[in-house]
Amino acid sequence: MGSKDQFHGGESTGEKGTLEAPSELKTRYASEKDRGGIKNLLVLGSLKEPVSVVSKIDDTSADSKARLAKAYFHGIDGFEQDYLKAAELFRAVNNSTDSINNDIDNTVINFAATLFLPAAEQGSPEAMFVVARAYFAGEGGLREDKIAALHWYRCAANEHNLPAAQFFLGNLYSKAITVCDEPDYIAAAAWFEKAAVQGYSRAQFNLANAYHTGLGVPRDDVLAVHWFEKAAVQGLARAQFSLGNAYFLGIGGLKDHTLAIDWLGRAAEQGFVQAQYNLALIYYEGEVSTDSDKNTKSLLQDYSKAAQWFQRAAEQGHSNAQLHLGIMHHNGMGVSQDDNLATRYFYLSAAQENASAQYNLAAIYYNGLGISSPDFSQAIHWFEKAAINGHATAQYDLGLAYYNGAWAPLDIPRAIKLFQSAAAHPQQPHPRAACMLGLAYQTGKVTTAAAPAMALEWYLKAASLGDAQAHYHLGVVYAKGLLNVLKNNDVAIQWFKKAEQLGHSKAQELLLRNVGGSTAPPIPMQTKIITGQLPLESSTSS
């Protein structure tokens, strides 16, 4: 998402899509799958950085007036913030040696034409910066004029070495606004570096991001971490978040979970929602790591801390945090076991089109958790939503419901389409859905001359995905010579053995008797809430 004035820091934020990779636990839980490295997006936020201390003000000195103007401008050193007084002082100053090291509030722009333009023309770099912003947005009594804005940005950046202006010029080049037709990352990185070496934290962050992504400079994660740390120590939350991720993932060659937790914690305490979420995940999973001194450390799971950070992220509307908080309330992990609360958080997440939360709501209604009895109508409703959003397990479970017609209307064509979607899922093809397609073709639920070949093809696909039932069916096929294949007991036994290794009890019985079996009926659906490994969330650069 971007701000109305996208050049107020030139920053935006985004979140990667999620996939599910469930693993069997006591019960199954739904979650997203998107573990990845840090790719840092320019996230909304601002940081006030220190300016020179005002002391022994001499009202007749230009230098004192400049320092006093900045004190009023920033509201520091015992002076209340007063943009009008600051503007009057800036206008009175012909030259200024210091630079603005933080954002200018939009209120300042209201004085652009009446106060700051004269000051800019008299050589005040801070006033030049305000005027440039005003021309760019067409505010403060100045008509929109990108060329004039660029002129004043360059005056402040080139002639007065103002880091705020250098930073904004870097953003203009990186986004191809006014200065060029296509993004010029080399020029952008050069401007970011000019501001970064002066201690401008947001430029340090952008320069770190450039080194991490290799945009405009050779990719160098060691330098990326160096600049992330420069910005992080100044309190920039998104830099602290990125530095924490770097230490956690070993970006730049240094993996240290203790430092990762420290930096993520600093960002999280500032309300940076992605840091709150990542910190929760670390406590949720527990980790074993090696610190910078090569000492192996074990970070024990701490569900209580995980729940606290999920809670804080959930309160900010973080969909996956809401999902996991629901999971924890369902299980009583670090919080009270409460399916009503679990349902509440699943609803909040599902309303944001989180497919895993939608699946979990379906499971809640299917199993009658926190309610007097199962509600199959609501279960179908939420299964449908999750299926539409590409949730493979929802597609399979809903397909099985329509296939059997036990608690949903019998609808074989709809079931087949759902099985096909689940089996062909681009990231996580569903093994049992592929097996069910094989069964449907074998038993004549799908009428076509190619049915035997299609049945065999789907059984083989399901088997390749590790489905025990598919291995069993293939054993039956070869034991009886079905689907136009030659009867071959040796091959049948091989398939039964593979099924047995995967825990298929009937295959074990057949092996003990060393005889063929009949085609097994479909396994009844047992919908549970599911989970898998939880991914660290990272930002992505644009």
N, C-alpha and C positions, 0 to 999 in steps of 0.2 A: 504494500500500500504506500502511497506517497502523500506528502503534505500538499496543501493548497498551493503554497509557495515552495515548489520542489527544490529551490535553490537556497532555502533556509537551512543550509547544511548539506544540500544535495543528497538527501538520504531517503531510503525507502526500505521496507522489510518484506520478507516473504518466507514461506515455509514449504519445505519439500512435501510432495505427496507421500502417502504411506501405503505400505503393503503389509500383508499378514503372513507370518510363518509360524503357525501354531505348534506347540509342543504339548505332549500329554503331561498333566500334573494330576493332583487329586481330583480336580474337576478341570474343565477346559475353559480358558478365558480368551476373550478377543482383544487384540491390540494391533497397532500399526507396526510396519517394518521399514525402517529407513535409516539404518545405521550408516553413517557416512563420515568423512573427514570434515574439517572445518572449511567452509567456503563463506567468507564473511560478507554479508550484505550491509550496505550503509543504512543503519537502523535509525529510526526517528529518535531524537533526543538531543539535548544540548548540555553543555558543560560550561559553567562560568570559571574562567581561569584567572589567576591573580594578575593585577596590574601594579604598577609601582606605588609604594606607600606615600601618602600625602603627609608631609611634615613641614612645620615652619613655613606655612604659606605666606608668600610675599605677593600681595595683590597687584603690584606693579610689574612683576617679572613675567615674561611670556612663558618661561618654563613652569613657573608656579601656577599660572593660569591653566596651562595644559594639564598639569597634574590634578588641579582642582576640578577641571572639566571632567576628567576621567573618574574622579571620585564621585561626582554627581551622576555621571553617566552610568556607573556600575553600582552605585549605592554602597560604597565601601568606606573604610577608615572613619567611621562615625558620621558620615554624611548620608542623609536620606536620598534615595534615587530621585532625581529631578531632571528630566530630559530637557525642559525648557532652559533651566540654568546652564546645563551642560552645553546646549546648542549655542547659547549666547557667548559662553566662554570660548568654545571652539571657533566661533566666528571672529572673535577678537584676537585669536592667536594666528600669527602669520606662518609659523612653522612649528612642527611638533616632532620631537625625536622619538617618542614612544609609539607603540602600536596597540590597536585593539586586539586583545587575545581572546575574545569571546563573541557570541552572537549579539546582534543588535536587535532589540525588541521592535516589533512592528510599530509601536507607538512613536518611536523616534522618526520614522518615515513621514509621519504627519507634518513634521517641521522641515521637510526636505527643501521645498521651494523658498520658504520665507527665511529660514535661518541657516540651514546647512549648505545650500548652494553658494551663498556668499562666502561662507567659511571655506568651502572647497576651492573656490576661485582664488582665495587668499593663501591656499597651500596646506590646509589641514587634511592629512591623510584619512583621519577618522571621518571627517565630513565628506570626503570624496567617496568613501565606502558607502555612507548612508545615501548619498545622491545616486550612486550607481544602483543601489538596491531599489531606490524610488523610481528611477528611469526604467529599470527592468520590469517592474510591476505596474508602472503607470499610476503611482500613488503619490500622496503628499503634495498635490498641486502640480505635479509634473506629468506630462503625457508620456505614454509608453514609447520608449525609444531605445531599442536594443543596442544600436550603434553608440549612442551617447553613454549608455550604461557601460558598454565595453571600454569606451574611452576613459571613464572615471575609474573603473576597476584597474585598468592598466597603469593609469597614473599612480594610484595608491600602491599597486604591487611593484611596479618597476622603479618609480622615482623615490618612493618612500619605504619600500620593502615591507609593506604592511601584510602580515601573515594571513589575516582574515580575507583580504582581497586575493592573495595568492591561492588560498584554499578555494575560493569561489571560482577563480579562473580555471583551476584544475577540474572542478566539477563541470564547467562549461565545455572544456575540451573532452572530458570523458563521456559526456552525453550529447556532444555535437550540437550545442545550442549557440547559434549566432557566429561562433568563432570558426566553425568548420562544418563541412557537409556530412562527414562521417566521424565517428569517435576517433580521437587522436590520443591514444593511451600514453604514447611517449611524452607528448607535451603535458598531458595531465599529470603524469608521474613526476615530471620535472617541477611543475608548480607545487605539487604536494610536498616534494622534498624541500623546496625553498621555505615553505611554511613550517614543515616538520622540524627542521634544524633550529628553528627559533622557538621550539617548544609548543607549537600549536597542536593540541592533542588530537583534534579531529583530522588534521592533515597527517599526523603520525599514524592514525588508524588507517586512513585511506592508502598511505604509502605501504603499510604492512600488508594490506589487502592486495595491492599491486604486486608485491613480491611473492605473495602466496599463490596468486593466480597466474603470474607471469604476464600481466597486461601492462605493457609499456616499459617493463624492465625484465631482465632475465629472471626466471623463477628461482627463488632462493628462500627456502623456509627458515633458514637460520636468521637471515635479515628480517623476514616477516615477523618472527617471534621477538626479535630485538625491538622493532618498532611497535608491535602490540604492547610490549612491556612498558615502553616509554609512555604510551598513551594510558595504559592501565594504572600506572603509579600516580597519574594525575587524577584518577577517579573516573575515567570514562568507562561507563558500564559495559558498552558493547566491546570495548577493548579487553576489559577484564574477562568477559564471557569468552572471547576468542582465545585469549591467553590460557584460560582454564581448559578449554577444549584442546589446545595445542599440547599442554602438559598431559592431559588424559590420554590422547591418542598418539603421543610421541612425535608430533609435528616438529620439525626442526631438530630431531635427533635426541630430544630429552623427554623421557616419559617418567612422570612423577605424579602419582595420584594424590599425594598429600598436597602438593602445590596446586594441582587441578582443583581440588575441593576448596582450597583457600581462595583462589581467584574466582571460581564460580560462585562461591559464597558471597564475596564482595559485590559482585554484580547482582546476585539474587537479592541481597539486602537493599539494594537501590531500586528494587522492583522490576528488574529486567526479567521478563517472563520466561524467555528461553533458558536463561541461567537457572531459574527456579525449577524448570522442568528437568533440565539435565542433572541438576543436583539431586532431585528426587529419584531419577532413574539410577544414579550411582548408588544411592543408599538402598534402593529397592533390590538391586541385583547383587551388590557386594562384588568386590574385585580383588584379584591378587596381582600385585604390581611390583616393579623394581624401581627404587628411587634413584636420584642422581648419583648417589654413592654406591650404587649396585647392591643395595640392601633390599631383600625381598620383604614386602609388607603385605599383610592381608587386611583388607577392608571388609569387616563383617557387615552382613546385611543389617540394616536398622530400619525396620518397617515404620517405626514411630516417626523418625526424621523424614523418611520418604513421604509419609502421609502429610506431614506438615508442609513440605514444599509443594507436593501435588495440590494441596488445598490452596496455597497462596497463588499458584499459577492458575488453578481452576477459577478462582475468584476474579481473575483478569480475563476469563473467557477462553483460556487455552483448551482446545477441544480434546487433545490427547491426555492432558492432565485430568480433565473431567472424567474421561474414560477410565483411567487407571485408578482414580479415587473411587469410582463406582466399583471397580474390581476389588479394591481393598476392603470396602465396606461389605461386599458380598461375602468375602472370605474371613473378615475380622482380622485383617493383617495390619497391626499397628493402630487400628481403630476398632470401634465397636462393630460387631456383626449386625448389619441392619440392611435388609433387602429393600426396605422403603427408601433409605438414603441412597443405596446403590442405584435404584431405579431413577431417583431424582437426578443423579449425576449422569447416568446414561442418557436421560432425556435431554439434558443440557448439551451434551456432546452430539447426540443424534440430530438435534435441531440444526447443527452446523454441518450436516451431511457426513458425519463420521460413520463410515460403513460398519466398523467394528462395534461402535456403540449401538447402532441400529440392530445389528445381529444380536447383541447382548440383550436388548429389549425384547426381541423376539423370543430369545431363550427364557427370559424372565416370565413372559406370558405363557409360553409353551409348558414350562415346568410348574407354573402356578406359584412362583416365589413371591412372598410378601402379599399375596392375595388369597382369597378364599378357595379358589379353584382355577385350573388352567383356563386361559382365554384364547382359544385357537384362532378366533377371528383377528384379534390384535396380533397374535403371533404371525399369522400370514401377512398382515399389513406391514410389519416391520421386516420380516424376511424379504418381502418384495422390494422394500426400499433399499435394504442392504444389497440385494441381488442386482438391482439397477445400478448401484454404485460400484459394482464389480467385486463384491465379496464372494470369493469362490466357495467357501463353506456354506454360506447362505444360499447360493445357487444350487448346491448339491442337496442340502436339507429340504429346500422348497421343492426341488425336482422330485425327491423321493416321496414327499407328501402327496404331490399330484400323481405320481406313478402308482402308489399303493391305494390312494383314495381313502385312507383310514380317518384322517382328521381334516382333510382338505378335499375339495371336489376332485373326482377322478378325471384327469386330463393328461392323457399320454403324450399328445403332441407338445403340450407346454412343458411336460417333464423332460422330454427329449431335448428341447431347446435349452432348458436350464442345465441339463447334464453336459451338453455340448459347450456351453459357455464356461462352465466350471472346469471341464477337462482341458479346454484350450486356453485357460487363463494365461496371459502373457508372462506373468512373473511367478505364479504359483499354481501350476496345473493340479487339479484335484484328482488323486489316484482313484478313489472309489467312484467318482463320477464317470471316469473312463471305463471302469469295470462294469458299471451299470449300463453304459451304452453297449458294451459287448453283450451283456445279458439280454438287453432289449432287442438287439438284432438277432441273437440266437433263438429267442423264444417267440419271434414273429410279431413283437410289438411294433416293429418297423418293417413294413412290407416292401421289399425290393429284391430284384434278382441277385443283387450283390450282397445280400444280407450275410451269408456265411463268411465271405471275405471280410466284410466290415466288422463282424463279431470278432473274428480272429485278430484283426488289426487293433481293435480297441482293447481286447484282453492283453495283447502284447504291450500296448502303450501303458496300460495300468500296471502291468508287471514291472515294466522298466522304471516306473515311479515308486516301486516298492510295495504295491498292494498285495497283501496275502491272499485275499479272496480271488484275485485275478490269477495268481499262481495256481490256486486250487482248481479253478475252472479250466485252465490250460491242461492240468493233469487229467481232468475228466475227459477233455476233448481228445487227447492222445490215447487215453485208456480205452475209449469207446470208438475211436475213429470218426469223430463228429466234425462238422464244418468242412467237409471235403478233404480232410487230412487222413493220411494212412494211420491205421491203428499201430501204436508203438508203445509197448509197456515200459521199455527202458526210458524213453523220453518222458512218459507219464510219471514214472517214479522220480525222475529228476525234478519235474515241476512240483510234485507233492512234497519232496524233500525241502525245496525252497520255501514252499508254503509253511511247512512245519517249522522251519527256522525262524519264520516271521510270526510264529505263535498260532497258526491255524490248527485248532484241535481236531477237526474232522480229517484233515490231511494226515495227522499223526495216526488216527485210527485206521485209515486206509493203508498206510504204510505197514502198520502192525499186521494187518490181514493180507497185505500185498495184493489187493484187488482194486478194481476201478470203482467209482461211485457214480452217483447221479448228479445232475446239475443242481447246485444248492440254491435255495430261495434267497431273495435279497435280505440283507441284514436289516432289521428294524432300525429306524432312526432313533438315536438317543441324543437329543440336543442338550448340550450343556454350554455354559459360558466358557469361552476358550481364551487362552493367552499364549504368548510366545515370548521370545527375547524382546526386550524393549529397547528401541533405538535411541542413541544420543541424538538430540536435535542440533542441527547446525544451521547457520545462516548461509546464504549464497550470494555471491557477488553479481551485480548487474553491470 
